[in-house]
Amino acid sequence: MNILVINSGSSSLKYQMFDMQRERLIAKGRVERIGSETALISQQDGAGHEVTLVQEIMTHSEAISLMLRLLTNPDTGVLRSVTDIHGVGHRVVHGGEVFTGEVLINAGVKREIKRLYDVAPLHNPAHMVGITAVEEHLPDVPQVAVFDTAFHQTLPAKAYLYPIPRVLHRKYGIRRYGFHGTSHEYVSRRAALLLGKPVTQLNMVTCHIGNGVSCTAIEAGRSVDTSMGMTPLEGLMMGTRSGDLDPAILPYLMMKEELTLHEISSMLNKHSGLLGVSGISSDVREIQEAARQGQASAILALEMYEYRIRKYIGAYAAAMNGVDAIVFTGGVGENSSYLRQQITQRLTYLGVAVDERLNEAADSGERLISAEQSRVSVLVIPTNEELMIAQKTYALLEKKEAAAPSCDTDRVHHAALGSV
């Protein structure tokens, strides 16, 4: 069975094609600058051969059409025809409280994804555009939604509820949802395999560190707490997002600077974090280079960044009454030996000891970097959210289960809210 995985953004489309019988990536690509006359599409097959085109692509439908032509091109493609696509898995960021796992996309599922536009305005609308575009070109191919929030639906009420009037949760679904769930689930499973233990026998803190940053406490294979909240803005300091801060700052700044809601939201999401503190960049590599040159703002930004990640690891170790493994993933988590060293060198009270040589090794694959005497295993595991989505899509379609909720999603939603 061949599964196409799609991550649709507002002006981009990333995709990967998997042969699930062999669990093998056979092609991957991306379309950028959708809506322009100079859109870029690039595709690479499993052998590394790449095709790149620059042309006008005004809509996601046109992007999907071009993608399908590249995948089935007699000279450079990997499929004989579009009939070789047996299922499509979509990354969908927000699934609210209704979706606790992957679901077959139907009219009811689409209504629920749209209903969540208010809490995921940057992501869910873009995902729906991708779903609609695939429907247009592959009307008979089943589509599956895999939600970033689903893995965190095991959080207990003490972790997901906010200390505000309970009626606000019941009326509006205000609670912690968490994100990066597919990544946290994938690396926790891989860590268990590398350690040779069932995931149900391990307590882990997984750290997804990229432009977006989140930590998750995983107890016996289940997410029991996570740093992102109702939106991806809460939690750790990120590339351009502030993460945690005193909520009283917001009305104070709005009054003093005469900012609108849109302006304060833009400040917190797009102009804060590493960028806001350093005044240089949201890219850790550029900030590290500036820090090496002695720029004080860059040094401070890195210190704040590392300090907050380390605090969350400590908090989650306390929440689980101990930790067996710490996993680093994401673009920064996988590639910055300096950041890993800075974080772990002050976790010795947990029994953490990192082998400096292993931590700094150029190998970018899965590896254990803790020293032999370390009581806690420390691992670096490149995330593979696309493979996780493909696996979930494949499993759902193989079972031929109607996993989607009832089309009466309003009834399902209110039942979910009322159960807490």
C-alpha positions in Angstrom: 0.0 0.0 0.0 1.3 3.4 -1.0 0.5 6.3 1.4 0.9 9.9 0.5 1.5 12.2 3.5 0.7 15.9 3.1 1.4 18.9 5.4 -0.4 21.9 3.9 0.5 25.4 4.9 -1.0 28.7 4.0 1.4 29.2 1.0 3.3 25.9 1.0 2.7 22.2 0.6 5.1 19.5 1.9 4.6 15.9 0.9 6.2 12.4 1.2 5.2 9.1 -0.5 5.8 5.9 1.4 5.6 2.2 0.3 4.2 0.8 3.5 4.8 -2.8 2.7 8.5 -2.1 3.1 7.9 1.0 5.2 10.2 2.9 2.7 10.2 6.5 1.6 10.0 6.6 -2.2 9.7 10.3 -2.8 9.4 13.6 -1.0 8.9 17.2 -2.1 7.6 20.6 -1.3 5.9 23.5 -3.1 6.7 27.0 -1.8 5.3 30.4 -2.6 1.9 29.2 -3.6 0.0 32.1 -5.0 2.9 33.6 -6.9 4.2 33.5 -10.4 7.6 32.2 -9.2 6.4 29.3 -7.1 9.0 26.6 -6.5 8.4 22.9 -6.5 11.2 20.4 -5.8 10.9 16.6 -5.6 13.4 14.0 -4.6 13.1 10.3 -5.1 14.3 7.6 -2.7 17.7 7.4 -4.5 18.2 11.2 -4.1 17.5 12.3 -7.7 15.9 15.7 -7.6 13.7 17.7 -9.9 13.1 21.4 -9.4 10.7 23.7 -11.2 9.9 27.4 -10.9 6.5 28.4 -12.4 3.2 30.0 -11.6 1.2 28.2 -9.0 -1.7 30.2 -7.8 -3.7 27.7 -5.7 -3.2 24.6 -3.6 -5.3 22.7 -6.2 -2.7 23.6 -8.9 0.1 22.5 -6.5 -1.5 19.1 -5.9 -2.0 18.7 -9.7 1.6 19.4 -10.4 2.7 17.2 -7.5 0.7 14.3 -9.0 2.3 14.9 -12.4 5.7 14.8 -10.9 5.0 11.6 -9.0 3.7 9.8 -12.1 6.1 11.3 -14.6 7.5 8.4 -16.8 11.0 9.7 -16.6 11.4 11.1 -13.1 8.3 9.8 -11.2 8.0 6.9 -8.8 4.4 5.8 -9.5 2.9 4.3 -12.7 -0.3 6.3 -12.2 -2.4 8.1 -9.5 -4.2 4.8 -8.9 -1.1 3.6 -7.1 -1.9 6.1 -4.3 -4.0 4.1 -1.9 -4.4 6.6 0.9 -3.6 10.1 1.9 -2.6 11.1 5.5 -2.8 14.8 6.5 -1.1 16.5 9.4 -3.7 18.5 11.2 -2.5 20.7 14.0 -5.6 21.0 16.2 -8.1 18.3 16.9 -9.7 19.8 20.0 -11.2 17.4 22.5 -13.1 15.3 20.0 -10.2 13.6 18.3 -8.1 11.3 20.4 -6.5 9.5 17.5 -6.4 9.4 13.7 -9.7 9.4 11.8 -11.0 8.8 8.3 -12.0 12.2 6.9 -15.7 12.7 6.2 -18.1 15.6 6.3 -18.4 15.5 10.0 -14.6 15.5 10.5 -14.2 18.5 8.2 -16.9 20.4 10.0 -15.0 19.9 13.3 -11.7 20.9 11.8 -13.4 24.1 10.6 -15.0 24.7 14.0 -11.5 24.8 15.5 -10.3 27.6 13.2 -10.7 30.1 16.1 -8.1 28.3 18.2 -5.7 27.4 15.3 -6.1 30.2 12.8 -2.7 29.8 11.3 -2.9 26.0 10.7 -6.3 24.4 10.5 -7.6 26.5 7.6 -4.4 25.7 5.6 -4.9 22.0 6.4 -8.5 22.2 5.1 -7.3 23.7 1.9 -5.0 20.8 1.4 -7.8 18.3 2.2 -10.1 19.9 -0.3 -7.5 20.1 -3.0 -6.8 16.3 -2.6 -10.5 15.6 -2.8 -10.7 17.4 -6.1 -7.9 15.4 -7.7 -8.2 12.1 -5.9 -11.9 11.8 -5.1 -11.9 8.1 -4.6 -8.8 7.9 -2.4 -9.5 7.7 1.4 -8.0 10.5 3.4 -7.0 10.3 7.1 -6.4 13.2 9.5 -3.6 12.8 12.1 -3.8 15.4 14.8 -0.8 17.0 16.6 -3.1 17.3 19.7 -4.2 13.6 19.8 -1.2 12.2 21.7 -1.8 14.6 24.5 -5.4 13.6 25.0 -4.2 11.3 27.8 -3.3 14.3 30.0 -5.2 14.2 33.4 -7.5 17.0 34.3 -5.0 18.3 36.8 -2.6 18.9 34.0 -4.9 20.1 31.2 -7.2 22.4 33.1 -6.3 26.1 33.8 -7.1 27.6 37.2 -9.9 29.9 35.8 -13.6 29.5 36.2 -14.6 26.0 35.0 -17.5 27.4 33.0 -15.0 28.8 30.5 -13.8 25.3 29.8 -17.3 24.0 29.4 -18.4 26.9 27.1 -15.3 27.4 25.0 -13.0 24.4 25.5 -10.3 26.5 27.1 -7.7 24.0 28.3 -4.2 22.7 27.6 -4.2 20.7 24.3 -0.5 20.5 23.5 1.2 20.2 20.1 4.1 18.4 18.4 2.3 15.2 19.6 3.2 13.2 16.5 6.9 14.0 17.1 6.8 13.3 20.8 5.1 10.0 20.2 7.5 8.9 17.5 10.7 9.7 19.4 9.4 8.1 22.6 8.7 4.8 20.7 12.1 4.9 19.0 13.8 5.6 22.4 12.2 2.6 23.9 13.3 0.4 21.0 16.9 1.7 21.3 16.9 1.1 25.0 15.5 -2.4 24.6 12.6 -1.8 27.0 8.8 -1.6 26.5 7.7 2.0 26.4 5.2 1.2 29.2 8.2 0.7 31.5 9.8 4.0 31.0 9.3 7.6 32.2 10.7 10.0 29.6 11.0 13.8 28.9 11.0 14.4 25.2 12.3 17.8 24.0 11.3 18.9 20.5 13.5 21.9 19.9 13.2 23.7 16.6 11.8 27.1 15.7 8.9 25.9 17.8 9.9 24.3 21.1 8.0 21.9 23.4 8.7 19.4 26.2 6.5 16.5 27.1 6.3 14.2 30.1 5.7 10.7 28.9 4.8 8.2 31.7 4.5 4.5 30.6 4.0 5.6 27.0 1.3 8.2 27.7 1.6 11.9 27.6 0.8 13.2 31.1 2.0 16.9 30.7 3.3 19.1 27.9 4.5 22.6 27.7 2.4 24.0 24.9 -1.1 24.9 26.0 -4.4 25.9 24.3 -2.2 27.3 21.6 1.4 26.7 20.6 2.3 30.1 22.3 2.5 28.8 25.8 5.5 27.1 27.4 9.1 27.4 26.3 10.9 30.3 24.7 11.0 29.7 21.0 12.4 31.2 17.8 9.8 34.1 17.6 7.3 33.1 20.3 7.5 34.3 23.9 6.4 31.2 25.7 5.4 31.6 29.4 5.0 35.1 30.8 2.9 37.0 33.4 -0.6 37.5 31.8 -0.9 40.9 33.4 1.9 42.1 31.0 -0.6 42.0 28.1 -3.2 44.5 29.3 -0.4 46.7 30.7 1.4 46.8 27.3 -1.9 47.3 25.5 -2.6 50.3 27.6 0.9 51.8 27.6 1.6 51.3 23.9 -2.0 51.5 22.7 -1.8 48.1 21.1 -4.7 46.3 19.5 -5.4 42.6 20.1 -3.9 41.8 16.7 -0.8 43.8 17.5 -0.2 42.2 20.9 -0.7 38.7 19.4 1.7 39.5 16.6 4.3 40.7 19.0 4.1 37.5 21.1 4.0 35.1 18.2 6.3 36.7 15.6 8.6 39.2 17.4 9.5 37.7 20.7 11.5 34.6 21.8 15.1 34.4 20.6 14.5 37.1 18.0 13.1 39.5 20.5 15.8 39.0 23.1 18.8 38.8 20.8 17.6 41.4 18.3 19.6 39.4 15.8 17.7 36.3 14.5 15.3 33.5 15.4 17.9 31.0 14.1 19.9 29.4 16.9 22.9 29.0 14.6 23.1 32.7 13.9 22.7 33.5 17.6 25.4 31.0 18.6 27.8 32.6 16.1 27.0 36.1 17.5 27.5 34.7 21.0 30.9 33.4 20.0 31.8 36.9 18.9 30.9 38.2 22.3 27.5 39.9 21.6 25.8 40.3 25.0 22.3 40.0 23.7 23.0 36.8 21.9 24.6 35.3 25.0 21.6 36.3 27.1 19.2 34.9 24.6 20.9 31.5 24.6 21.1 31.5 28.4 17.4 32.2 28.7 16.6 29.6 26.1 18.5 26.8 27.8 17.4 27.8 31.3 13.8 27.5 30.5 14.2 24.1 28.8 16.1 22.8 31.8 13.4 24.1 34.2 10.7 22.1 32.3 12.8 18.9 32.3 13.2 19.3 36.1 9.5 20.0 36.6 8.5 16.9 34.5 10.9 14.7 36.4 9.2 15.8 39.6 5.7 15.3 38.0 6.6 11.6 37.2 8.6 11.0 40.4 11.7 10.4 38.3 12.9 10.0 34.8 14.5 7.1 32.9 15.3 8.9 29.6 15.6 12.4 28.2 15.3 12.6 24.4 16.4 15.6 22.2 14.8 16.0 18.8 13.9 18.7 16.3 16.3 20.8 14.2 18.1 22.4 17.1 17.7 19.4 19.5 19.3 17.1 17.0 22.1 19.4 15.8 23.2 21.6 18.6 25.7 19.7 20.8 26.4 23.0 22.6 22.7 23.4 23.7 22.5 19.7 24.8 25.6 20.1 26.9 24.4 23.4 28.5 21.1 21.8 29.4 22.4 18.5 30.8 25.4 19.7 32.7 23.1 21.0 35.4 20.9 18.0 35.6 23.4 16.0 37.7 21.0 15.9 40.6 18.9 13.5 38.5 21.9 11.4 37.8 22.4 12.7 34.3 25.9 12.4 32.8 26.6 13.0 29.1 29.6 11.6 27.2 31.2 14.7 25.7 32.6 12.7 22.8 29.3 11.1 21.9 27.5 14.4 22.3 29.8 16.2 19.9 29.9 13.3 17.3 29.2 14.4 13.7 26.8 11.5 13.2 23.4 12.9 12.9 21.5 9.6 13.3 19.8 8.1 16.3 22.3 7.7 19.2 22.8 7.4 22.9 24.9 10.2 24.3 24.8 9.5 28.0 27.9 8.2 29.8 28.0 4.7 31.1 27.6 5.8 34.7 24.6 8.0 33.9 21.4 6.9 35.8 19.3 8.6 33.1 19.6 7.6 29.4 20.1 10.7 27.2 19.3 10.2 23.5 19.3 12.2 20.3 16.6 10.9 17.9 15.8 12.7 14.6 12.0 13.0 14.5 10.0 11.6 11.6 6.5 12.9 11.9 5.7 12.0 8.2 6.5 8.3 8.8 4.4 8.4 12.0 1.5 9.8 10.0 2.0 7.2 7.2 2.0 4.4 9.8 -1.2 5.6 11.4 -2.9 6.1 8.1 -1.8 2.7 6.9 -3.0 1.0 10.1 -6.4 2.7 10.0 -7.0 1.9 6.3 -5.8 -1.7 6.8 -8.3 -2.2 9.6 -11.1 -0.7 7.4 -12.5 0.9 10.5 -14.8 3.8 10.3 -12.8 5.7 12.9 -14.3 9.1 12.2 -16.8 10.4 14.8 -20.4 10.7 14.1 -21.4 13.4 11.5 -23.3 15.0 14.4 -20.0 16.5 15.7 -21.9 19.1 17.8 -23.3 16.3 19.9 -19.9 14.6 20.2 -18.2 17.9 21.1 -20.7 18.8 23.9 -20.5 15.3 25.3 -16.7 15.5 25.5 -16.8 18.9 27.2 -19.4 17.8 29.7 -17.4 14.7 30.8 -14.8 16.7 32.7 
